[in-house]
Amino acid sequence: MNTTPLAEAAPIAASVIDDLTGGRWDAVTSRFDTAMQTGLSEDALAAAWAQIVGLAGSYEGRGDTEATRTADITVTNTPLRFEAGDYVARIAFRDDRTIAGLHILNPELA
C-alpha cells in the first residue's frame, strides 16, 4: 500500500484555500470529484464560507500545510487564522488531484 502523500499536496491545498478566501466558488467546485459535485454546490459552498466568516471574522492568513495519506486519499490540514479565532482547513485529494473532501474544522477537532 502506498503511504506517500501527493508530492504537491501542500501547494494544491494552498491554491484551494486561496480560491475559497477569494470567493472563487467555481474554481473550488470545478476541482471536486463526482461525489463532491453531487453533494456541494457553489451556492452551498459560498453559504458555508459566509457562516465561518460570520463566526470568526475576517480571514487573516494560513499556516503551513501538513499532508498524510490514508489508503488512496491524501489528507491535508492547513491552519487558518481569522480575526476572532483559528480553524483548520482539511482537504482530501484523490491521486488525480480532485477534491474528495473539504472541511473547515475547529482546531481541537482536527
DSSP file (Angstrom, degrees, kcal/mol; ACC not computed):
  #  RESIDUE AA STRUCTURE BP1 BP2  ACC     N-H-->O    O-->H-N    N-H-->O    O-->H-N    TCO  KAPPA ALPHA  PHI   PSI    X-CA   Y-CA   Z-CA
    1    1 A M              0   0    0      0, 0.0     2,-0.4     0, 0.0    71,-0.0   0.000 360.0 360.0 360.0 135.1    0.0    0.0    0.0
    2    2 A N        +     0   0    0      1,-0.1    69,-0.1    69,-0.1     0, 0.0  -0.617 360.0 173.5 -75.2 124.3    1.2    3.4   -0.9
    3    3 A T        +     0   0    0     -2,-0.4    66,-0.4    67,-0.1    -1,-0.1   0.274  44.3 107.5-113.2   8.0    1.7    5.6    2.2
    4    4 A T        -     0   0    0     64,-0.1     3,-0.1     1,-0.0    64,-0.1  -0.781  66.0-133.0 -92.7 122.3    3.3    8.6    0.5
    5    5 A P        -     0   0    0      0, 0.0    64,-0.1     0, 0.0    -2,-0.1  -0.237  43.7 -74.8 -64.2 159.9    1.1   11.7    0.2
    6    6 A L    >   -     0   0    0     62,-0.2     3,-1.7     1,-0.2     4,-0.3  -0.335  42.5-131.5 -52.8 133.2    0.9   13.5   -3.2
    7    7 A A  T 3  S+     0   0    0      1,-0.3     3,-0.3     2,-0.1    -1,-0.2   0.848 105.7  42.0 -60.9 -34.8    4.2   15.4   -3.6
    8    8 A E  T 3> S+     0   0    0      1,-0.2     4,-2.0     2,-0.1    -1,-0.3   0.107  78.9 115.8-100.6  22.2    2.3   18.6   -4.5
    9    9 A A  H <> S+     0   0    0     -3,-1.7     4,-2.7     1,-0.2     5,-0.2   0.893  72.7  53.2 -59.3 -43.3   -0.4   18.4   -1.9
   10   10 A A  H  > S+     0   0    0     -3,-0.3     4,-2.4    -4,-0.3    -1,-0.2   0.937 111.4  43.1 -63.9 -48.3    0.6   21.5    0.0
   11   11 A P  H  > S+     0   0    0      0, 0.0     4,-2.0     0, 0.0    -1,-0.2   0.861 114.3  51.7 -67.7 -31.0    0.6   23.9   -2.9
   12   12 A I  H  X S+     0   0    0     -4,-2.0     4,-2.2     2,-0.2    -2,-0.2   0.940 111.1  47.5 -66.5 -45.0   -2.7   22.4   -4.2
   13   13 A A  H  X S+     0   0    0     -4,-2.7     4,-2.6     1,-0.2     5,-0.2   0.911 110.6  52.5 -60.5 -42.4   -4.3   22.9   -0.8
   14   14 A A  H  X S+     0   0    0     -4,-2.4     4,-2.6     1,-0.2    -1,-0.2   0.895 108.5  51.0 -60.6 -40.0   -2.9   26.5   -0.7
   15   15 A S  H  X S+     0   0    0     -4,-2.0     4,-2.1     2,-0.2    -1,-0.2   0.905 109.9  48.9 -64.3 -42.3   -4.5   27.1   -4.1
   16   16 A V  H  X S+     0   0    0     -4,-2.2     4,-2.4     2,-0.2    -2,-0.2   0.923 112.3  48.6 -63.2 -44.1   -7.9   25.8   -3.0
   17   17 A I  H  X S+     0   0    0     -4,-2.6     4,-3.0     1,-0.2     5,-0.3   0.904 109.3  52.7 -63.9 -41.3   -7.7   27.9    0.2
   18   18 A D  H  X S+     0   0    0     -4,-2.6     4,-1.5     1,-0.2    -1,-0.2   0.902 110.2  48.5 -60.4 -40.1   -6.8   31.0   -1.9
   19   19 A D  H  <>S+     0   0    0     -4,-2.1     5,-2.8     2,-0.2     4,-0.3   0.905 112.0  49.5 -66.3 -40.7   -9.8   30.3   -4.1
   20   20 A L  H ><5S+     0   0    0     -4,-2.4     3,-1.6     1,-0.2    -2,-0.2   0.960 113.3  44.6 -59.8 -51.7  -12.1   29.9   -1.0
   21   21 A T  H 3<5S+     0   0    0     -4,-3.0    -1,-0.2     1,-0.3    -2,-0.2   0.750 112.7  53.2 -69.1 -22.3  -10.8   33.2    0.6
   22   22 A G  T 3<5S-     0   0    0     -4,-1.5    -1,-0.3    -5,-0.3    -2,-0.2   0.429 113.0-117.7 -89.8   0.1  -11.1   35.0   -2.8
   23   23 A G  T < 5 +     0   0    0     -3,-1.6     2,-1.4    -4,-0.3     3,-0.2   0.752  65.0 145.7  71.2  23.6  -14.7   33.9   -3.2
   24   24 A R     >< +     0   0    0     -5,-2.8     4,-1.4     1,-0.2     3,-0.5  -0.560  13.3 163.8 -92.6  71.3  -13.9   31.9   -6.4
   25   25 A W  H  > S+     0   0    0     -2,-1.4     4,-3.0     1,-0.3     5,-0.2   0.862  70.6  54.0 -61.2 -40.1  -16.5   29.2   -5.7
   26   26 A D  H  > S+     0   0    0      1,-0.2     4,-1.9    -3,-0.2    -1,-0.3   0.850 104.4  55.7 -65.2 -33.1  -16.5   27.8   -9.3
   27   27 A A  H  4 S+     0   0    0     -3,-0.5     4,-0.2     2,-0.2    -1,-0.2   0.851 113.2  42.3 -66.6 -33.3  -12.7   27.4   -9.1
   28   28 A V  H >< S+     0   0    0     -4,-1.4     3,-1.8    -3,-0.2     4,-0.3   0.951 115.2  46.7 -75.9 -52.2  -13.1   25.3   -6.0
   29   29 A T  H >< S+     0   0    0     -4,-3.0     3,-1.2     1,-0.3    -2,-0.2   0.773 101.6  66.0 -66.3 -24.7  -16.1   23.2   -7.1
   30   30 A S  T 3< S+     0   0    0     -4,-1.9    -1,-0.3    -5,-0.2    -2,-0.2   0.695  99.8  53.8 -68.4 -15.9  -14.5   22.5  -10.5
   31   31 A R  T <  S+     0   0    0     -3,-1.8    68,-2.7    -4,-0.2    -1,-0.2   0.521  85.8 114.2 -91.0  -8.0  -11.9   20.5   -8.6
   32   32 A F  B <   -a   99   0A   0     -3,-1.2    68,-0.2    -4,-0.3     2,-0.1  -0.299  65.8-125.8 -67.1 145.0  -14.5   18.3   -6.9
   33   33 A D     >  -     0   0    0     66,-2.6     4,-2.6     1,-0.1     5,-0.2  -0.251  43.1 -86.7 -74.0 177.5  -14.7   14.6   -7.6
   34   34 A T  H  > S+     0   0    0      1,-0.2     4,-1.9     2,-0.2     5,-0.2   0.896 128.2  49.8 -58.1 -45.0  -18.1   13.2   -8.6
   35   35 A A  H  > S+     0   0    0      1,-0.2     4,-1.7     2,-0.2    -1,-0.2   0.909 112.7  46.7 -62.8 -42.3  -19.4   12.7   -5.1
   36   36 A M  H  > S+     0   0    0     63,-0.3     4,-2.3     2,-0.2    -1,-0.2   0.893 109.2  54.8 -67.3 -39.2  -18.4   16.2   -4.0
   37   37 A Q  H  < S+     0   0    0     -4,-2.6    -1,-0.2     1,-0.2    -2,-0.2   0.881 111.7  45.5 -60.3 -37.4  -20.0   17.7   -7.1
   38   38 A T  H  < S+     0   0    0     -4,-1.9    -1,-0.2    -5,-0.2    -2,-0.2   0.843 119.4  40.4 -72.2 -34.4  -23.2   15.9   -6.3
   39   39 A G  H  < S+     0   0    0     -4,-1.7     2,-0.4     1,-0.2    -2,-0.2   0.666 115.3  40.4 -94.4 -18.1  -23.1   16.9   -2.6
   40   40 A L     <  -     0   0    0     -4,-2.3    -1,-0.2    -5,-0.1    -8,-0.1  -0.907  64.1-164.9-142.1 109.8  -21.9   20.6   -2.5
   41   41 A S     >  -     0   0    0     -2,-0.4     4,-2.3    -3,-0.1     5,-0.2  -0.329  37.8-105.5 -82.9 169.0  -23.0   23.3   -4.9
   42   42 A E  H  > S+     0   0    0      1,-0.2     4,-2.6     2,-0.2     5,-0.2   0.912 122.6  51.1 -59.4 -43.0  -21.3   26.6   -5.5
   43   43 A D  H  > S+     0   0    0      1,-0.2     4,-2.3     2,-0.2    -1,-0.2   0.906 110.5  47.8 -63.1 -41.8  -24.1   28.3   -3.6
   44   44 A A  H  > S+     0   0    0      2,-0.2     4,-2.4     1,-0.2    -1,-0.2   0.884 111.7  50.6 -67.1 -38.0  -23.8   25.9   -0.6
   45   45 A L  H  X S+     0   0    0     -4,-2.3     4,-2.5     2,-0.2    -2,-0.2   0.926 110.8  48.8 -63.8 -44.9  -20.0   26.4   -0.5
   46   46 A A  H  X S+     0   0    0     -4,-2.6     4,-2.3     1,-0.2    -2,-0.2   0.901 112.0  49.2 -61.9 -41.3  -20.5   30.2   -0.5
   47   47 A A  H  X S+     0   0    0     -4,-2.3     4,-1.8     2,-0.2    -1,-0.2   0.898 110.6  50.0 -65.8 -40.5  -23.0   29.9    2.3
   48   48 A A  H  X S+     0   0    0     -4,-2.4     4,-1.9     2,-0.2    -2,-0.2   0.918 111.6  48.0 -64.5 -43.0  -20.8   27.7    4.4
   49   49 A W  H  X S+     0   0    0     -4,-2.5     4,-2.6     1,-0.2     5,-0.2   0.911 109.5  53.3 -64.1 -41.1  -17.8   30.1    3.9
   50   50 A A  H  X S+     0   0    0     -4,-2.3     4,-2.3     1,-0.2    -1,-0.2   0.864 106.9  53.2 -61.5 -35.5  -20.0   33.0    4.9
   51   51 A Q  H  X S+     0   0    0     -4,-1.8     4,-1.7     2,-0.2    -1,-0.2   0.917 108.8  48.5 -65.6 -43.1  -21.0   31.2    8.1
   52   52 A I  H  X S+     0   0    0     -4,-1.9     4,-3.0     1,-0.2     5,-0.3   0.945 113.3  47.0 -61.3 -47.7  -17.4   30.7    9.0
   53   53 A V  H  X S+     0   0    0     -4,-2.6     4,-2.3     1,-0.2    -1,-0.2   0.874 109.4  55.1 -63.3 -36.6  -16.6   34.3    8.4
   54   54 A G  H  < S+     0   0    0     -4,-2.3    -1,-0.2    -5,-0.2    -2,-0.2   0.848 115.9  37.9 -63.3 -34.3  -19.7   35.3   10.4
   55   55 A L  H  < S+     0   0    0     -4,-1.7    -2,-0.2    -3,-0.3    -1,-0.2   0.866 130.5  26.5 -82.0 -39.6  -18.4   33.3   13.3
   56   56 A A  H  < S-     0   0    0     -4,-3.0    28,-3.6     1,-0.3    29,-0.4   0.507  98.0-131.2-109.8  -6.5  -14.7   34.0   13.1
   57   57 A G     <  -     0   0    0     -4,-2.3    -1,-0.3    -5,-0.3    -2,-0.1  -0.386  58.9  -4.4  85.1-168.1  -14.4   37.4   11.4
   58   58 A S  S    S-     0   0    0     24,-0.1    25,-2.4     1,-0.1     2,-0.2  -0.258  74.8-108.9 -64.4 143.0  -12.2   38.3    8.5
   59   59 A Y  E     +B   82   0A   0     23,-0.2    23,-0.3     1,-0.1    -1,-0.1  -0.541  36.3 177.4 -69.8 134.3   -9.7   35.8    7.1
   60   60 A E  E     -     0   0A   0     21,-3.5     2,-0.3     1,-0.4    22,-0.2   0.597  48.9 -63.6-117.2 -18.1   -6.1   36.8    8.0
   61   61 A G  E     -B   81   0A   0     20,-1.3    20,-3.4     2,-0.0    -1,-0.4  -0.925  42.6 -98.4 156.4 179.5   -3.9   34.1    6.7
   62   62 A R  E     -B   80   0A   0     -2,-0.3    18,-0.2    18,-0.2     2,-0.1  -0.925  20.5-139.8-133.4 156.9   -2.9   30.4    6.7
   63   63 A G        -     0   0    0     16,-2.6     2,-0.2    -2,-0.3    18,-0.0  -0.196  49.3 -53.5 -98.3-165.8   -0.1   28.4    8.2
   64   64 A D        -     0   0    0     -2,-0.1     2,-0.3    14,-0.1    -1,-0.2  -0.488  55.5-122.8 -76.2 141.6    1.9   25.5    6.8
   65   65 A T        -     0   0    0     -2,-0.2     2,-0.4    13,-0.2    13,-0.2  -0.666  17.3-156.5 -87.5 135.7    0.1   22.5    5.4
   66   66 A E  E     -C   77   0A   0     11,-2.5    11,-2.5    -2,-0.3     2,-0.4  -0.917  12.0-162.4-106.9 139.1    0.6   19.0    6.7
   67   67 A A  E     +C   76   0A   0     -2,-0.4     2,-0.3     9,-0.2     9,-0.2  -0.972  13.3 169.9-126.6 137.8   -0.2   16.1    4.4
   68   68 A T  E     -C   75   0A   0      7,-2.4     7,-2.9    -2,-0.4     2,-0.4  -0.898  25.7-126.9-134.7 165.9   -0.8   12.4    5.2
   69   69 A R  E     -C   74   0A   0    -66,-0.4     2,-0.4    -2,-0.3     5,-0.2  -0.963  18.2-177.8-121.4 135.2   -2.0    9.5    3.2
   70   70 A T  E >   -C   73   0A   0      3,-3.0     3,-2.2    -2,-0.4     2,-0.2  -0.968  66.4 -53.3-129.5 114.0   -4.9    7.2    4.0
   71   71 A A  T 3  S-     0   0    0     -2,-0.4   -69,-0.1     1,-0.3     0, 0.0  -0.385 123.9 -17.1  54.3-119.1   -5.5    4.4    1.5
   72   72 A D  T 3  S+     0   0    0     -2,-0.2    23,-0.5    -3,-0.1     2,-0.4   0.133 122.5  87.8-103.1  21.1   -5.9    6.2   -1.8
   73   73 A I  E <   -CD  70  94A   0     -3,-2.2    -3,-3.0    21,-0.1     2,-0.6  -0.958  62.2-148.4-123.1 135.8   -6.5    9.6   -0.4
   74   74 A T  E     -CD  69  93A   0     19,-2.8    19,-3.2    -2,-0.4     2,-0.5  -0.916  18.9-158.4 -98.7 125.7   -4.1   12.4    0.6
   75   75 A V  E     -CD  68  92A   0     -7,-2.9    -7,-2.4    -2,-0.6     2,-0.4  -0.909   5.9-165.2-108.7 127.3   -5.4   14.4    3.5
   76   76 A T  E     -CD  67  91A   0     15,-2.9    15,-1.7    -2,-0.5     2,-0.4  -0.881   6.7-164.2-111.3 144.6   -4.1   17.9    4.1
   77   77 A N  E     +CD  66  90A   0    -11,-2.5   -11,-2.5    -2,-0.4    13,-0.2  -0.993  11.0 179.3-126.3 122.2   -4.5   20.0    7.3
   78   78 A T  E     - D   0  89A   0     11,-2.1    11,-3.0    -2,-0.4   -13,-0.2  -0.979  26.4-128.1-126.9 119.6   -3.8   23.8    7.0
   79   79 A P  E     - D   0  88A   0      0, 0.0   -16,-2.6     0, 0.0     2,-0.4  -0.424  24.5-158.4 -63.8 137.4   -4.2   26.2    9.9
   80   80 A L  E     -BD  62  87A   0      7,-3.3     7,-2.2   -18,-0.2     2,-0.5  -0.969   3.1-150.2-119.6 135.0   -6.4   29.2    9.1
   81   81 A R  E     +BD  61  86A   0    -20,-3.4   -21,-3.5    -2,-0.4   -20,-1.3  -0.909  18.0 177.2-107.2 128.7   -6.2   32.5   11.0
   82   82 A F  E >   -BD  59  85A   0      3,-1.9     3,-0.9    -2,-0.5   -23,-0.2  -0.809  44.6-100.6-121.7 166.0   -9.3   34.7   11.3
   83   83 A E  T 3  S+     0   0    0    -25,-2.4   -26,-0.2    -2,-0.3   -24,-0.1   0.847 120.0  23.7 -53.8 -40.0   -9.9   37.9   13.2
   84   84 A A  T 3  S-     0   0    0    -28,-3.6     2,-0.3     1,-0.2    -1,-0.2   0.194 129.5 -10.6-118.6  16.7  -11.7   36.2   16.1
   85   85 A G  E <   -D   82   0A   0     -3,-0.9    -3,-1.9   -29,-0.4     2,-0.3  -0.916  63.0 -97.8 166.1 168.5  -10.4   32.6   16.0
   86   86 A D  E     +D   81   0A   0     -2,-0.3     2,-0.3    -5,-0.2    -5,-0.2  -0.802  30.3 174.6-111.8 151.0   -8.5   29.9   14.3
   87   87 A Y  E     -D   80   0A   0     -7,-2.2    -7,-3.3    -2,-0.3     2,-0.4  -0.835  25.1-123.6-138.8 176.2   -9.7   26.9   12.2
   88   88 A V  E     -DE  79 105A   0     17,-2.5    17,-3.3    -2,-0.3     2,-0.7  -0.998  12.8-143.4-128.4 129.6   -8.2   24.1   10.2
   89   89 A A  E     -DE  78 104A   0    -11,-3.0   -11,-2.1    -2,-0.4     2,-0.6  -0.836  17.8-168.1 -89.0 116.7   -8.9   23.5    6.5
   90   90 A R  E     +DE  77 103A   0     13,-3.1    13,-2.6    -2,-0.7     2,-0.5  -0.933   9.9 176.7-108.3 115.8   -8.9   19.7    6.0
   91   91 A I  E     -DE  76 102A   0    -15,-1.7   -15,-2.9    -2,-0.6     2,-0.5  -0.976  15.4-155.3-123.1 129.3   -8.9   18.9    2.3
   92   92 A A  E     -DE  75 101A   0      9,-2.5     8,-3.2    -2,-0.5     9,-1.2  -0.895  12.6-165.3-106.4 131.2   -8.8   15.4    0.9
   93   93 A F  E     -DE  74  99A   0    -19,-3.2   -19,-2.8    -2,-0.5     6,-0.2  -0.919  13.0-139.6-118.6 140.0   -7.4   14.8   -2.6
   94   94 A R  E >   -D   73   0A   0      4,-2.6     3,-2.2    -2,-0.4   -21,-0.1  -0.430  41.0 -98.2 -81.3 168.4   -7.6   11.8   -4.8
   95   95 A D  T 3  S+     0   0    0    -23,-0.5    -1,-0.1     1,-0.3   -22,-0.1   0.757 126.5  59.9 -63.0 -23.0   -4.5   10.8   -6.8
   96   96 A D  T 3  S-     0   0    0      2,-0.1    -1,-0.3     1,-0.0     3,-0.1   0.344 120.3-112.3 -85.1   8.5   -5.9   12.6   -9.8
   97   97 A R  S <  S+     0   0    0     -3,-2.2     2,-0.1     1,-0.3    -2,-0.1   0.502  71.5 139.3  74.9   8.6   -5.9   15.8   -7.7
   98   98 A T        -     0   0    0      1,-0.1    -4,-2.6   -66,-0.0     2,-0.5  -0.499  60.8-105.1 -76.9 155.2   -9.7   16.1   -7.4
   99   99 A I  E     +aE  32  93A   0    -68,-2.7   -66,-2.6    -6,-0.2   -63,-0.3  -0.713  37.2 174.1 -86.7 122.5  -11.1   17.1   -4.1
  100  100 A A  E    S+     0   0A   0     -8,-3.2     2,-0.3    -2,-0.5    -7,-0.2   0.512  71.3  11.4-102.0 -10.3  -12.8   14.2   -2.2
  101  101 A G  E     - E   0  92A   0     -9,-1.2    -9,-2.5     2,-0.0     2,-0.4  -0.934  55.4-173.0-167.3 143.2  -13.5   16.1    1.0
  102  102 A L  E     + E   0  91A   0     -2,-0.3     2,-0.4   -11,-0.2   -11,-0.2  -0.934  17.4 162.5-146.2 116.4  -13.4   19.7    2.2
  103  103 A H  E     - E   0  90A   0    -13,-2.6   -13,-3.1    -2,-0.4     2,-0.6  -0.990  30.0-151.7-137.2 142.5  -13.9   20.7    5.8
  104  104 A I  E     - E   0  89A   0     -2,-0.4     2,-0.3   -15,-0.2   -15,-0.2  -0.970  35.6-172.9-111.1 114.5  -13.3   23.8    7.9
  105  105 A L  E     - E   0  88A   0    -17,-3.3   -17,-2.5    -2,-0.6     5,-0.0  -0.757  33.0-107.7-116.0 151.5  -12.7   22.5   11.5
  106  106 A N    >>  -     0   0    0     -2,-0.3     3,-1.7   -19,-0.2     4,-1.2  -0.569  41.8-119.6 -63.4 135.9  -12.3   23.8   14.9
  107  107 A P  T 34 S+     0   0    0      0, 0.0     3,-0.2     0, 0.0    -1,-0.1   0.809 112.1  59.1 -55.3 -31.8   -8.6   23.1   15.7
  108  108 A E  T 34 S+     0   0    0      1,-0.2   -21,-0.0     2,-0.2    -2,-0.0   0.781 108.3  45.9 -68.3 -24.9   -9.5   20.9   18.7
  109  109 A L  T <4        0   0    0     -3,-1.7    -1,-0.2     1,-0.2    -3,-0.0   0.656 360.0 360.0 -89.8 -17.6  -11.4   18.6   16.4
  110  110 A A     <        0   0    0     -4,-1.2    -1,-0.2    -3,-0.2    -2,-0.2   0.480 360.0 360.0 -79.5 360.0   -8.7   18.5   13.7
